[in-house]
């Protein structure tokens, strides 16, 4: 299979409004591969990107050619050959030809992970396969995607983990906000307001002692204590002490962190895995590095930087749908 050059959505301001923009796609060197002719757009995943024309969404390949015409009511990112769409009364899935595989009858969008998608009917959660068959009937209060063969589900107010057949491997026992996916054999769980990490047999390997804990990425996880974020290793060692108001996961060796300024203002920079700033804080918003680039904003600009912090493309600031969207 021929390697496809990564492309990145860019947002070009239209007129004086900061909310009006057109979307095109650039290469890693900042040159345009697809002209900015769309009203909105998502990143490329699995060779296709959702783009908006008027009020409708379709999907283009890396040449900018529509593979799925702009006739859908929603756009998202492909996962395992399928993508969610809103059919008027509910959410379903279409394949790469635009054919409906899972009818739009569910209450929330859900990406496929390990062959199953977490769906909801009448406020009950279950799992559907890529043929539209409910292999785990909706019967849980809440749930999240499968990872490493297990999915967290909530029943009677407690979280546990099931296998793809719907059998509990880790019985419901965790009381709190939610339970996270497994990453390299560890999953974050909330035990009565304190967070820690368990193995796939349900035993704690990192004690529940953090105010908040996040998923592991590249061997490190963000944790919060006394309102500040730091990072731990998979052995539970505090490798970067909590010192940042906010942070994000490591991606391509760098993590987004906020440095507090005057009042409530904070600026964003990037640290390496020893906690040293590689890119000093000077951005307003930032996503994560993907294929060597990261989408950032300043007070007056939006653009992509490389791993040393240089802009490869920049334009006038617009209120694009980036927030902290990790799909970028």
Number of C-alpha atoms within 10 A of each C-alpha: 3 4 5 9 11 17 24 26 25 29 26 23 20 13 9 8 11 14 13 16 22 21 22 22 28 20 16 20 12 19 13 17 17 22 14 19 16 19 19 24 28 23 21 23 19 15 17 24 26 25 28 23 16 10 12 15 23 23 29 20 17 17 10 17 12 16 15 20 16 20 14 18 14 18 22 23 19 24 17 15 17 23 24 25 25 20 16 10 10 16 21 25 28 20 18 16 12 18 11 18 17 23 16 20 17 21 18 18 19 24 20 22 18 15 15 25 23 26 28 26 15 9 14 16 24 23 28 21 19 18 13 16 13 17 14 21 16 20 17 18 17 21 26 23 22 23 18 15 15 23 27 25 28 22 17 10 15 19 28 23 27 21 17 17 9 16 12 16 15 20 16 19 17 19 19 16 14 19 25 25 23 23 17 15 15 22 25 25 30 24 20 11 14 16 22 23 28 18 17 18 11 19 11 16 15 21 14 20 17 16 17 21 26 21 19 25 19 16 15 24 23 25 26 23 15 11 13 17 24 24 30 20 17 20 10 15 12 16 15 19 16 20 19 17 16 20 24 23 23 23 18 16 14 24 25 23 26 24 17 16 9 6 6 6 10 20 17 22 24 28 19 16 16 10 16 12 16 15 20 16 18 18 19 18 20 29 22 24 24 16 15 15 25 21 25 24 26 16 12 10 14 27 23 26 23 19 16 12 16 11 18 17 19 18 15 17 20 22 15 20 12 16 12 14 11 14 14 20
